[in-house]
Amino acid sequence: MKNRKKVSILGCGWVGKALQGSLPYDVHCLSRDRVANKKANLYRSDVLIIAIPPGDNYLEVLEQTLTCIEKNTQVILLSSISFYNGKALVVEAETLLQSLDEAVTILRLGGLMGYDRIAGKYTAGRVLTADSRTNYVHRDDVVGIIECIISQDVRGEVFDMVAPIQSSKKTIFTHNAKKFGFAETEFLGGDEVEKGECKINCVNLKN
């Protein structure tokens, strides 16, 4: 019987925990303590998924982690579509990882939704100055696509991960307010883009 792949996840937050519970592999969460990870032999894995959000010492943690893994490890970075807005730390992180491992696969995630994360919930009763196009993606889709990337050993690719059909925030927030019973968000401006268009170019990864 062929041994199952071993997957290490750096950053077991909302997405990382879902991956840990769903991937059909031997999955382990890394801490930011390299010594503890080495003692537990967690850097010796077939796949490394980096799922920590940009923050303090972000680039340093990424670089140190890449120096600890084995040469042929499949590396997957969960990045963000804020890359296209020029968010410095996101751009720097992608550039750094590509310089350290040219085979890294980068997944630029849209706004993560699903379960307790409901669009419009956190702006209930507030007034926003303008409506805008959404770029959401469901957490289950992210998990499924990562499983696909691992099983097919995809390397050296960059994917934008948003749902192929989007709408305006006003449309979605209003729908969710009625469905879940919270106050509606008021928008002072109108829709910016026609419905059905996708602001970010989506790659079909369903298969």
Accessible surface in RSA format (square Angstrom, percent):
REM  Atomic radii and reference values for relative SASA: ProtOr
REM  Chains: A
REM  Algorithm: Lee & Richards
REM  Probe-radius: 1.40
REM  Slices: 20
REM RES _ NUM      All-atoms   Total-Side   Main-Chain    Non-polar    All polar
REM                ABS   REL    ABS   REL    ABS   REL    ABS   REL    ABS   REL
RES MET A   1   226.29 117.2 142.34  94.2  83.95 199.9 119.14 101.3 107.14 142.0
RES LYS A   2   189.65  92.5 164.72 101.1  24.93  59.4 116.72 105.1  72.93  77.7
RES ASN A   3   135.33  93.3 117.01 113.1  18.31  44.1  31.93  76.8 103.40  99.9
RES ARG A   4   126.66  53.2 105.19  53.6  21.47  51.1  47.58  65.0  79.08  47.9
RES LYS A   5    64.16  31.3  61.09  37.5   3.07   7.3  54.17  48.8   9.99  10.6
RES LYS A   6    48.15  23.5  48.15  29.5   0.00   0.0  31.06  28.0  17.09  18.2
RES VAL A   7     0.00   0.0   0.00   0.0   0.00   0.0   0.00   0.0   0.00   0.0
RES SER A   8     0.81   0.7   0.81   1.1   0.00   0.0   0.81   1.7   0.00   0.0
RES ILE A   9     0.00   0.0   0.00   0.0   0.00   0.0   0.00   0.0   0.00   0.0
RES LEU A  10     3.48   1.9   3.48   2.5   0.00   0.0   3.48   2.4   0.00   0.0
RES GLY A  11    14.07  17.4   0.00   N/A  14.07  17.4  13.00  35.7   1.07   2.4
RES CYS A  12    32.00  24.2   9.49  10.6  22.51  52.9  10.45  26.5  21.55  23.2
RES GLY A  13    43.02  53.1   0.00   N/A  43.02  53.1  40.52 111.2   2.51   5.6
RES TRP A  14    57.80  23.2  40.86  19.8  16.93  39.8  40.95  21.8  16.85  27.3
RES VAL A  15    13.25   8.7  11.30  10.2   1.95   4.7  11.30   9.8   1.95   5.3
RES GLY A  16     0.77   0.9   0.00   N/A   0.77   0.9   0.00   0.0   0.77   1.7
RES LYS A  17   123.86  60.4 115.51  70.9   8.35  19.9  71.82  64.6  52.04  55.4
RES ALA A  18    16.58  15.2   5.14   7.9  11.44  26.0  16.06  22.6   0.52   1.4
RES LEU A  19     0.00   0.0   0.00   0.0   0.00   0.0   0.00   0.0   0.00   0.0
RES GLN A  20    66.79  37.3  52.49  38.4  14.30  34.0  13.43  28.6  53.36  40.5
RES GLY A  21    71.70  88.4   0.00   N/A  71.70  88.4  35.83  98.3  35.87  80.3
RES SER A  22    65.24  55.1  39.64  52.9  25.60  59.0  19.50  41.5  45.75  64.1
RES LEU A  23    11.24   6.3   0.03   0.0  11.21  28.2   0.03   0.0  11.20  30.2
RES PRO A  24    63.42  46.2  49.47  45.1  13.94  50.7  57.77  47.7   5.65  35.1
RES TYR A  25    32.00  14.9  23.49  13.4   8.50  22.1  17.22  12.9  14.77  18.2
RES ASP A  26    60.55  42.4  56.62  56.4   3.93   9.3  14.83  34.9  45.72  45.6
RES VAL A  27    20.66  13.6   2.86   2.6  17.80  42.9   2.86   2.5  17.80  48.3
RES HIS A  28    69.62  38.0  67.37  46.8   2.25   5.8  44.49  45.9  25.13  29.2
RES CYS A  29    38.71  29.3  21.06  23.5  17.65  41.5  20.70  52.5  18.01  19.4
RES LEU A  30    12.01   6.7   0.57   0.4  11.44  28.8   1.15   0.8  10.86  29.2
RES SER A  31    54.48  46.0  43.46  58.0  11.01  25.4  51.02 108.6   3.46   4.8
RES ARG A  32   129.31  54.3  99.86  50.9  29.45  70.1  56.98  77.9  72.33  43.8
RES ASP A  33    75.78  53.1  66.87  66.6   8.91  21.1  28.14  66.2  47.64  47.5
RES ARG A  34    92.12  38.7  88.20  45.0   3.92   9.3  13.89  19.0  78.23  47.4
RES VAL A  35    95.12  62.6  94.06  85.2   1.07   2.6  95.05  82.6   0.08   0.2
RES ALA A  36    47.35  43.5  38.08  58.8   9.27  21.1  43.05  60.6   4.30  11.4
RES ASN A  37     3.45   2.4   3.31   3.2   0.14   0.3   0.14   0.3   3.31   3.2
RES LYS A  38   120.08  58.6 101.68  62.4  18.41  43.8  57.04  51.3  63.05  67.2
RES LYS A  39   173.93  84.9 135.48  83.1  38.45  91.5  90.06  81.1  83.87  89.3
RES ALA A  40    58.14  53.5  32.68  50.4  25.46  57.9  43.82  61.7  14.32  37.9
RES ASN A  41    72.42  49.9  70.84  68.5   1.58   3.8  22.55  54.3  49.87  48.2
RES LEU A  42    26.84  14.9  26.84  19.2   0.00   0.0  26.84  18.8   0.00   0.0
RES TYR A  43    11.66   5.4  10.97   6.2   0.70   1.8   8.93   6.7   2.74   3.4
RES ARG A  44   144.08  60.5 136.50  69.6   7.58  18.0  36.29  49.6 107.79  65.3
RES SER A  45     9.12   7.7   0.38   0.5   8.74  20.1   4.26   9.1   4.86   6.8
RES ASP A  46    68.41  47.9  60.61  60.3   7.80  18.4  13.46  31.7  54.94  54.8
RES VAL A  47     0.81   0.5   0.81   0.7   0.00   0.0   0.81   0.7   0.00   0.0
RES LEU A  48     0.33   0.2   0.33   0.2   0.00   0.0   0.33   0.2   0.00   0.0
RES ILE A  49     0.00   0.0   0.00   0.0   0.00   0.0   0.00   0.0   0.00   0.0
RES ILE A  50     0.26   0.1   0.08   0.1   0.18   0.4   0.08   0.1   0.18   0.5
RES ALA A  51    20.12  18.5   1.22   1.9  18.91  43.0   3.21   4.5  16.92  44.8
RES ILE A  52     9.53   5.4   6.79   5.1   2.74   6.6   7.19   5.2   2.35   6.4
RES PRO A  53    98.02  71.4  89.76  81.8   8.26  30.0  95.83  79.1   2.19  13.6
RES PRO A  54    51.11  37.2  28.75  26.2  22.36  81.3  28.75  23.7  22.36 139.0
RES GLY A  55    37.75  46.6   0.00   N/A  37.75  46.6  32.29  88.6   5.45  12.2
RES ASP A  56   129.65  90.8 113.40 112.9  16.25  38.4  34.81  81.9  94.85  94.6
RES ASN A  57   100.08  69.0  81.91  79.2  18.17  43.8  14.03  33.8  86.05  83.2
RES TYR A  58     7.80   3.6   5.49   3.1   2.31   6.0   0.88   0.7   6.93   8.5
RES LEU A  59    52.51  29.2  50.82  36.4   1.69   4.2  51.10  35.9   1.41   3.8
RES GLU A  60    91.13  52.3  83.89  63.5   7.24  17.2  35.19  68.1  55.94  45.7
RES VAL A  61    19.29  12.7  18.76  17.0   0.53   1.3  19.29  16.8   0.00   0.0
RES LEU A  62     0.00   0.0   0.00   0.0   0.00   0.0   0.00   0.0   0.00   0.0
RES GLU A  63    79.94  45.9  79.94  60.5   0.00   0.0  11.37  22.0  68.57  56.0
RES GLN A  64    53.37  29.8  52.25  38.2   1.12   2.7  15.73  33.5  37.64  28.5
RES THR A  65     4.45   3.2   4.45   4.5   0.00   0.0   0.28   0.4   4.17   6.3
RES LEU A  66    19.90  11.1   7.35   5.3  12.56  31.6   7.59   5.3  12.32  33.1
RES THR A  67    98.65  70.2  60.53  61.4  38.13  90.9  62.42  83.8  36.24  54.8
RES CYS A  68    25.33  19.2   2.28   2.5  23.05  54.2   4.83  12.2  20.50  22.1
RES ILE A  69    24.04  13.7   8.07   6.0  15.97  38.5   8.18   5.9  15.85  43.0
RES GLU A  70    82.24  47.2  74.76  56.6   7.48  17.8  36.66  70.9  45.58  37.2
RES LYS A  71   198.53  96.9 161.37  99.0  37.15  88.5 115.25 103.7  83.27  88.7
RES ASN A  72   120.59  83.2 111.07 107.3   9.52  22.9  34.39  82.8  86.20  83.3
RES THR A  73     6.43   4.6   0.54   0.6   5.89  14.0   1.85   2.5   4.58   6.9
RES GLN A  74     2.30   1.3   1.64   1.2   0.67   1.6   1.82   3.9   0.48   0.4
RES VAL A  75     1.49   1.0   0.09   0.1   1.41   3.4   0.09   0.1   1.41   3.8
RES ILE A  76     0.00   0.0   0.00   0.0   0.00   0.0   0.00   0.0   0.00   0.0
RES LEU A  77     0.60   0.3   0.60   0.4   0.00   0.0   0.60   0.4   0.00   0.0
RES LEU A  78    16.66   9.3   6.70   4.8   9.96  25.0   6.70   4.7   9.96  26.8
RES SER A  79    14.65  12.4   2.54   3.4  12.10  27.9   7.05  15.0   7.60  10.6
RES SER A  80    34.76  29.4  34.76  46.4   0.00   0.0  20.81  44.3  13.94  19.5
RES ILE A  81    27.95  15.9  25.27  18.8   2.67   6.4  25.27  18.2   2.67   7.2
RES SER A  82    26.18  22.1  24.44  32.6   1.74   4.0  24.29  51.7   1.89   2.6
RES PHE A  83    54.42  27.2  49.45  30.6   4.97  12.9  49.45  30.0   4.97  14.2
RES TYR A  84   108.21  50.5  74.65  42.5  33.56  87.3  67.92  51.0  40.29  49.7
RES ASN A  85   130.03  89.7  94.10  90.9  35.93  86.5  28.90  69.5 101.13  97.8
RES GLY A  86    50.28  62.0   0.00   N/A  50.28  62.0  26.83  73.6  23.45  52.5
RES LYS A  87   109.40  53.4 100.48  61.7   8.92  21.2  61.79  55.6  47.62  50.7
RES ALA A  88    64.15  59.0  54.27  83.8   9.88  22.5  59.53  83.8   4.62  12.2
RES LEU A  89    52.06  29.0  49.78  35.6   2.28   5.7  50.25  35.3   1.81   4.9
RES VAL A  90     5.06   3.3   3.65   3.3   1.41   3.4   4.98   4.3   0.09   0.2
RES VAL A  91    48.09  31.6  48.09  43.5   0.00   0.0  48.09  41.8   0.00   0.0
RES GLU A  92    83.51  47.9  78.01  59.0   5.50  13.1  34.65  67.0  48.86  39.9
RES ALA A  93     1.82   1.7   1.82   2.8   0.00   0.0   1.82   2.6   0.00   0.0
RES GLU A  94     2.72   1.6   2.72   2.1   0.00   0.0   1.85   3.6   0.88   0.7
RES THR A  95    81.63  58.1  80.17  81.3   1.46   3.5  63.57  85.4  18.06  27.3
RES LEU A  96    36.34  20.2  32.03  22.9   4.30  10.8  36.08  25.3   0.26   0.7
RES LEU A  97     0.08   0.0   0.08   0.1   0.00   0.0   0.08   0.1   0.00   0.0
RES GLN A  98    80.38  44.9  71.04  51.9   9.34  22.2  21.81  46.4  58.57  44.4
RES SER A  99    87.69  74.1  45.13  60.2  42.56  98.0  49.18 104.7  38.50  53.9
RES LEU A 100    74.53  41.5  39.69  28.4  34.85  87.6  42.73  30.0  31.80  85.6
RES ASP A 101    29.37  20.6  24.08  24.0   5.29  12.5  12.31  29.0  17.05  17.0
RES GLU A 102   161.43  92.7 137.65 104.1  23.78  56.6  52.17 100.9 109.27  89.2
RES ALA A 103    32.60  30.0  28.73  44.3   3.88   8.8  31.40  44.2   1.20   3.2
RES VAL A 104     3.59   2.4   0.10   0.1   3.49   8.4   0.11   0.1   3.48   9.4
RES THR A 105     0.20   0.1   0.20   0.2   0.00   0.0   0.00   0.0   0.20   0.3
RES ILE A 106     0.00   0.0   0.00   0.0   0.00   0.0   0.00   0.0   0.00   0.0
RES LEU A 107     0.00   0.0   0.00   0.0   0.00   0.0   0.00   0.0   0.00   0.0
RES ARG A 108    22.88   9.6  22.88  11.7   0.00   0.0   0.00   0.0  22.88  13.9
RES LEU A 109    14.20   7.9  11.53   8.3   2.66   6.7  11.53   8.1   2.66   7.2
RES GLY A 110     7.57   9.3   0.00   N/A   7.57   9.3   1.53   4.2   6.04  13.5
RES GLY A 111    32.80  40.5   0.00   N/A  32.80  40.5  28.52  78.3   4.28   9.6
RES LEU A 112    35.12  19.6  25.32  18.1   9.81  24.7  25.32  17.8   9.81  26.4
RES MET A 113    46.87  24.3  46.87  31.0   0.00   0.0  46.45  39.5   0.42   0.6
RES GLY A 114     8.28  10.2   0.00   N/A   8.28  10.2   7.21  19.8   1.08   2.4
RES TYR A 115   132.68  61.9  97.27  55.3  35.41  92.1  87.57  65.8  45.11  55.6
RES ASP A 116    83.78  58.7  75.33  75.0   8.45  20.0  39.08  92.0  44.70  44.6
RES ARG A 117    91.66  38.5  88.50  45.1   3.16   7.5  16.56  22.6  75.10  45.5
RES ILE A 118    28.57  16.3  24.69  18.4   3.89   9.4  27.23  19.6   1.35   3.7
RES ALA A 119     7.60   7.0   3.33   5.1   4.28   9.7   5.85   8.2   1.75   4.6
RES GLY A 120     5.43   6.7   0.00   N/A   5.43   6.7   0.54   1.5   4.89  11.0
RES LYS A 121    84.40  41.2  73.46  45.1  10.94  26.1  41.65  37.5  42.75  45.5
RES TYR A 122   144.84  67.6 123.32  70.2  21.52  56.0 111.67  83.9  33.16  40.9
RES THR A 123    23.57  16.8  23.56  23.9   0.01   0.0  23.56  31.6   0.01   0.0
RES ALA A 124    35.64  32.8  14.87  23.0  20.76  47.2  14.87  20.9  20.76  55.0
RES GLY A 125    53.02  65.4   0.00   N/A  53.02  65.4  21.74  59.7  31.28  70.1
RES ARG A 126   131.40  55.2 125.48  64.0   5.93  14.1  48.70  66.6  82.71  50.1
RES VAL A 127    82.67  54.4  57.08  51.7  25.59  61.7  57.08  49.6  25.59  69.4
RES LEU A 128    38.05  21.2  36.41  26.0   1.64   4.1  38.05  26.7   0.00   0.0
RES THR A 129   112.91  80.3 101.63 103.0  11.28  26.9  73.65  98.9  39.27  59.4
RES ALA A 130    51.63  47.5  39.62  61.1  12.01  27.3  39.62  55.8  12.01  31.8
RES ASP A 131     0.16   0.1   0.00   0.0   0.16   0.4   0.00   0.0   0.16   0.2
RES SER A 132    30.36  25.7  30.13  40.2   0.23   0.5  23.86  50.8   6.49   9.1
RES ARG A 133    15.28   6.4   2.90   1.5  12.38  29.5   2.74   3.7  12.54   7.6
RES THR A 134     1.52   1.1   0.00   0.0   1.52   3.6   1.52   2.0   0.00   0.0
RES ASN A 135    20.04  13.8  14.43  13.9   5.61  13.5   6.04  14.5  14.00  13.5
RES TYR A 136    35.49  16.6  35.49  20.2   0.00   0.0  31.57  23.7   3.93   4.8
RES VAL A 137     5.82   3.8   4.70   4.3   1.12   2.7   5.82   5.1   0.00   0.0
RES HIS A 138    67.04  36.6  63.35  44.0   3.70   9.5  45.37  46.8  21.67  25.2
RES ARG A 139    38.82  16.3  38.82  19.8   0.00   0.0   0.00   0.0  38.82  23.5
RES ASP A 140    70.36  49.3  60.80  60.5   9.57  22.6  26.81  63.1  43.56  43.4
RES ASP A 141    72.29  50.6  67.72  67.4   4.56  10.8  13.74  32.3  58.54  58.4
RES VAL A 142     0.00   0.0   0.00   0.0   0.00   0.0   0.00   0.0   0.00   0.0
RES VAL A 143    12.80   8.4  12.80  11.6   0.00   0.0  12.80  11.1   0.00   0.0
RES GLY A 144    36.72  45.3   0.00   N/A  36.72  45.3  29.67  81.4   7.04  15.8
RES ILE A 145    30.37  17.3  29.40  21.9   0.97   2.3  30.16  21.7   0.21   0.6
RES ILE A 146     0.00   0.0   0.00   0.0   0.00   0.0   0.00   0.0   0.00   0.0
RES GLU A 147    61.37  35.2  61.37  46.4   0.00   0.0  10.03  19.4  51.34  41.9
RES CYS A 148    33.29  25.2  28.65  31.9   4.65  10.9  16.46  41.7  16.83  18.2
RES ILE A 149     3.11   1.8   3.11   2.3   0.00   0.0   3.11   2.2   0.00   0.0
RES ILE A 150     0.00   0.0   0.00   0.0   0.00   0.0   0.00   0.0   0.00   0.0
RES SER A 151    70.18  59.3  38.81  51.8  31.37  72.3  32.26  68.7  37.92  53.1
RES GLN A 152   108.82  60.8  81.05  59.2  27.77  66.1  34.50  73.4  74.32  56.4
RES ASP A 153    69.61  48.8  57.36  57.1  12.25  29.0  21.60  50.8  48.01  47.9
RES VAL A 154    33.29  21.9  28.37  25.7   4.92  11.8  33.29  28.9   0.00   0.0
RES ARG A 155    89.68  37.7  68.72  35.0  20.97  49.9  32.80  44.8  56.89  34.5
RES GLY A 156    41.73  51.5   0.00   N/A  41.73  51.5  11.95  32.8  29.78  66.7
RES GLU A 157    80.47  46.2  79.23  59.9   1.24   2.9   7.84  15.2  72.62  59.3
RES VAL A 158    58.56  38.5  35.82  32.4  22.74  54.8  35.82  31.1  22.74  61.7
RES PHE A 159    23.34  11.7  22.93  14.2   0.41   1.1  23.34  14.2   0.00   0.0
RES ASP A 160    19.39  13.6  15.40  15.3   3.99   9.4   0.78   1.8  18.60  18.6
RES MET A 161     4.60   2.4   0.42   0.3   4.18   9.9   4.60   3.9   0.00   0.0
RES VAL A 162    11.08   7.3   0.00   0.0  11.08  26.7   0.20   0.2  10.88  29.5
RES ALA A 163    32.43  29.8  28.43  43.9   3.99   9.1  32.43  45.7   0.00   0.0
RES PRO A 164    89.59  65.3  78.36  71.4  11.23  40.8  78.87  65.1  10.72  66.6
RES ILE A 165   141.07  80.3 126.55  94.3  14.52  35.0 126.55  91.1  14.52  39.4
RES GLN A 166     9.42   5.3   2.92   2.1   6.49  15.5   3.89   8.3   5.53   4.2
RES SER A 167    20.15  17.0  20.07  26.8   0.08   0.2  17.85  38.0   2.29   3.2
RES SER A 168     1.18   1.0   1.18   1.6   0.00   0.0   1.13   2.4   0.04   0.1
RES LYS A 169    67.06  32.7  67.06  41.1   0.00   0.0  16.05  14.4  51.01  54.3
RES LYS A 170    97.48  47.6  97.48  59.8   0.00   0.0  47.45  42.7  50.03  53.3
RES THR A 171    55.39  39.4  46.48  47.1   8.91  21.2  45.85  61.6   9.55  14.4
RES ILE A 172    40.36  23.0  38.74  28.9   1.62   3.9  40.36  29.1   0.00   0.0
RES PHE A 173    13.50   6.8  13.01   8.1   0.49   1.3  13.01   7.9   0.49   1.4
RES THR A 174    34.17  24.3  34.01  34.5   0.16   0.4  28.38  38.1   5.79   8.8
RES HIS A 175   108.79  59.5 102.87  71.5   5.93  15.2  70.83  73.0  37.96  44.2
RES ASN A 176    18.02  12.4  18.02  17.4   0.00   0.0   0.00   0.0  18.02  17.4
RES ALA A 177     3.42   3.1   0.66   1.0   2.76   6.3   0.97   1.4   2.45   6.5
RES LYS A 178   152.14  74.2 120.22  73.8  31.92  76.0  77.91  70.1  74.23  79.1
RES LYS A 179   140.94  68.8 103.82  63.7  37.12  88.4  62.87  56.6  78.07  83.2
RES PHE A 180    99.30  49.7  65.70  40.7  33.59  87.4  72.18  43.8  27.11  77.6
RES GLY A 181    69.18  85.3   0.00   N/A  69.18  85.3  33.81  92.8  35.37  79.2
RES PHE A 182    44.29  22.2  29.98  18.6  14.31  37.2  36.85  22.3   7.45  21.3
RES ALA A 183    58.51  53.8  41.37  63.8  17.14  39.0  52.63  74.1   5.88  15.6
RES GLU A 184    87.61  50.3  73.19  55.4  14.42  34.3  27.18  52.6  60.43  49.3
RES THR A 185     7.95   5.7   0.68   0.7   7.28  17.3   0.12   0.2   7.84  11.8
RES GLU A 186    95.95  55.1  89.85  68.0   6.10  14.5  36.73  71.0  59.22  48.3
RES PHE A 187    19.99  10.0   0.44   0.3  19.55  50.9   0.44   0.3  19.55  55.9
RES LEU A 188   118.63  66.1  81.69  58.4  36.94  92.9  84.82  59.6  33.81  91.0
RES GLY A 189    24.93  30.7   0.00   N/A  24.93  30.7  22.17  60.8   2.76   6.2
RES GLY A 190    54.01  66.6   0.00   N/A  54.01  66.6  34.36  94.3  19.66  44.0
RES ASP A 191    72.43  50.7  40.01  39.8  32.42  76.7  18.42  43.3  54.02  53.9
RES GLU A 192   117.28  67.3  79.15  59.9  38.12  90.8  34.72  67.2  82.56  67.4
RES VAL A 193    48.39  31.8  39.68  35.9   8.71  21.0  46.30  40.2   2.09   5.7
RES GLU A 194   134.13  77.0 123.21  93.2  10.91  26.0  50.80  98.3  83.33  68.0
RES LYS A 195   134.49  65.6 108.70  66.7  25.78  61.4  62.95  56.7  71.54  76.2
RES GLY A 196    46.67  57.6   0.00   N/A  46.67  57.6  24.79  68.0  21.88  49.0
RES GLU A 197    87.28  50.1  82.00  62.0   5.29  12.6  38.47  74.4  48.81  39.9
RES CYS A 198    38.21  28.9  15.06  16.8  23.15  54.4  15.12  38.3  23.10  24.9
RES LYS A 199   144.85  70.7 111.41  68.4  33.44  79.6  68.31  61.5  76.54  81.5
RES ILE A 200    19.31  11.0  17.84  13.3   1.47   3.5  19.31  13.9   0.00   0.0
RES ASN A 201   127.22  87.7 119.07 115.1   8.15  19.6  32.83  79.0  94.39  91.2
RES CYS A 202    48.74  36.9  16.80  18.7  31.94  75.1  15.57  39.5  33.16  35.8
RES VAL A 203    74.70  49.2  61.22  55.4  13.48  32.5  63.84  55.5  10.86  29.4
RES ASN A 204   109.92  75.8  75.52  73.0  34.40  82.8  41.07  98.8  68.85  66.5
RES LEU A 205    32.46  18.1  23.51  16.8   8.95  22.5  27.47  19.3   5.00  13.5
RES LYS A 206   168.06  82.0 131.68  80.8  36.38  86.6  85.58  77.0  82.48  87.9
RES ASN A 207   152.60 105.2 110.17 106.5  42.44 102.2  49.89 120.1 102.71  99.3
END  Absolute sums over single chains surface
CHAIN  1 A    11227.6       8615.8       2611.7       5910.5       5317.0
END  Absolute sums over all chains
TOTAL         11227.6       8615.8       2611.7       5910.5       5317.0
